[in-house]
C-alpha cells in the first residue's frame, strides 16, 4: 500500500483512492465515484442530516453517524461506511425503518430521511 492511498468500504464494496485530495469531502466522493446518490448536501453545515452516513471503525466497533459534507475523505481510511442504499433496497429487501416509513405513508424527498440517524433514530 502506498502512503498516499486510502482504503475504505462503502456499502460493503472496497474503494481505493490514490493521492487523495485532503480537502475533498466524503459526500462529493460518494456522489461522484460510487453512484450512491441518497447522500446529499442540504445545508452544507451539518445541521440538516441529508449528508449523514453510518461509520464503523472496525468490524466489532459500534456504528456512529458522520456528516459527510463536513468530514474530509481522508478521515475514513480503514473504515466502513453505510449510506441509505446500504441499509436496504427493493432488490435485497428494505431495512425495518424503511418499511415503517412506507407502511405509514411517510414521504421521502431524499433530504431529511437519510439524516434520521443523526437525530437519534436507530437504523
Buried (B, 14 or more C-beta within 10 A) or exposed (E): EEEEEBEBBBBEEEBEBEEBEEEBBBBBBBBEEBEBEBBBBBEBEBEBBBBBBBBBEEEEEEEEBBBBBBBBBBBBEEBBBBBBBBBBEEEEEBBEBBEEBEEEEEEEEEBBBBBBBBEEEEB
